Amino acid sequence: HYIIYMRKLPGQTLFEFLFGNVNLKTKKRKKICIQIAKNLKEIHRLGVVHNDLKLENIMINPETMETKIIDFGLAFVQEKNICYQQQNGTVIY
């Protein structure tokens, strides 16, 4: 059994942040992407598949530029050596 602890995070969704900061410098955009990649690497190392990753499910603190992946409601723990082919999560829009 797994427990995911969720707490209130400061900031806004990455969707809201990018929409309000369309002229964000490339250096800051890269920093955000690297953080998200590191977060995903750790999640996947634990065998967890988020299943609904999108801009609205990533929080960012505009003051620190720290990102957090949220909303693990559709997540599952992947069984080893199994290839999943079913599409889940938010419908492509």
Phi, psi and omega in degrees: 000146179236148175236132175247119181271126179242132179233164178291128181250141176287151175112211185212171178290158178296326176302309180298317182297311182292323178298323180273354182226057185296338180261025181299135182297149181302322180300318179290322177298317179297319179300318179297312181298319179296318178299316180298317179298319178294319177299314180295321178302316180292317179300315181290327176301326179279356179085012182267133174252120184295311174078001178204045183282124179202170183302327181287346180253022173233124177263147176224137174266110184299335180284320183255346184063021178279137180247151177220137175273133183235178174059077178265026182298331179256005183289156174210163177268122184284134174285144182293144175062027176241132178259119180268134181243353180280134178273131178231181176091198182289137178297141180301132182239000000 
